[in-house]
C-alpha cells in the first residue's frame, strides 16, 4: 500500500488486505463518524444519580440508562422516632466523555422530601407508678386526681393517648379520656377508709399500657372543729395512783386560724346525786331557795312508821335520794295527795336521768294518779317519752265544762 508500510488495526477492526491511500482515508473518515455517533449516544444515557447531603441513609441507583429510570432506596434501617422526615437534593449525570466522572454532564437539582411512616411499636407508659389523693366523705368530686400516660411512637395516631380505663371492678369511681378520676357516689369514712384501683391507658391504635398504674384514694371524715381523741368516761380504781386523763387529745382546727385557746376541765362521778349543784344544799334549803309553798307535800319522805311507802327503796347513804330502775316504785297511800289537782298547782323535783333500759318508745313514768285496779285511767301523770318531758292532765266529770289542753310536752336540752 502506498504510504503505508504494513496492515493496521483501527478500533479492533483487522484489515488484512492492502488498500490504496484513497481507500484508507475514506475508511478513517467512516470510523471517525462511527466513533462520534457512539460518544453522542453515551451522552444521551444516564449513568448515575448523586444525593447531596451528609450522613443520609439513602442511595439512588440506575435501573435503565437509556430511559433514565432509577430507584431511591435506604442504605440502613429508618426509625421514625429518631427522624420523622428527610429533605435533600438529587442530580442525574449522563455518561459523558472520558473515564472520569468530572467530564459527565449533570441535570438541574431536584428536591426530594421523604416522610417516614410510623408503626405502633411502643406501648403507653404512665408518668408515675402510683397516684394518691385524699377526699372528704359525703362529697361528689368532678375530678379527684389526673393520671397521665405517654407513648414514644412518632405519629399522632400511635403517640397520643385516646382512652383510659379502670381495671378494678365494683368500685365507685370513673375516669374520662383525659385521665381525670372522679367518684360516682358519695364516699363514707365509716364504710371504707381507703380505695386502691388499677388504671390502664390505650393509644389511638388501641395498644394498652405495658403496666397498669395504682390509684390510691383515702377517705377522711368531715372535719369538725374541737378536741379529738379523748374519752368522757375513765375507769379509776381507788388507790391505783395517778392516771393520765387525756394522753392522746389534740385540737382539730380544720385549717382555721386560732387566736387563743381556753380550757376548762370538770370531773364528775356516777355516784347517786353527784354531779349536780343541788348536792350543795339540803332538801329543806332547796325548798326555801326555790320559794316553795309552806303547804308542800313530800311524796318521797324518809322512811318512818307513818311514811312507810319509801321503805325498801334504794337510797344514797348520805341523803334521801332515791334510785329507780323501772322495776320498782313507791305507791303513795290515798289521802296523802288530792284526787284531782286544783286550777293552780306546782310540782317540783330534780332528777338525774340515765340511758333508758328498754326500747326508746317506752314511757318512763315519774308520777301518776290513776283509777283503782283494772281501770288504770290516769287523771294526771308526769313522764319521760321519746326524749321529751310530758305532763298529762285530764278533767273529771265533776269539773267545770271548760276547755283545757290534755298534754304538755317539753323538749329540753337535758
Secondary structure, 3 states (H helix, E strand, C coil): CCCCCCCCEECCEECCCCCCHHHHHHHHHHHHHHHHHHHHHHHCCEEEEEEECCCCCEEEEEEECCCCEEEEEECCCCCCCCCCEEEEEEEEEECCCCCCHHHCCECCCEEEEEECCCCCCCCCEECCCEEEEEEECCCCCCCCEECCEECCCCCHHHHCEEEEEECCCCCCEEECCCCEEEECCCCCCCCCCEEEEEEEEEECCCCECCCCEEEEEEEECCCCCEEECCCCCCCCCCCCCCCCCCCCCEEECCCCCCCCCCCCCCCCCCCCCCCCHHHHCCHHHHHHHCCCCCCCCCCCCCCCCCCHHHCCCEECCCCCCEECCCCCCCCCCCCCCCCCCCCCCCCCCCCCCCCCCCCCCCCEEEEEEECCCCCCCEEEEEEEECCEEEEEECCCCCCCCCCCCCEEEECCCC
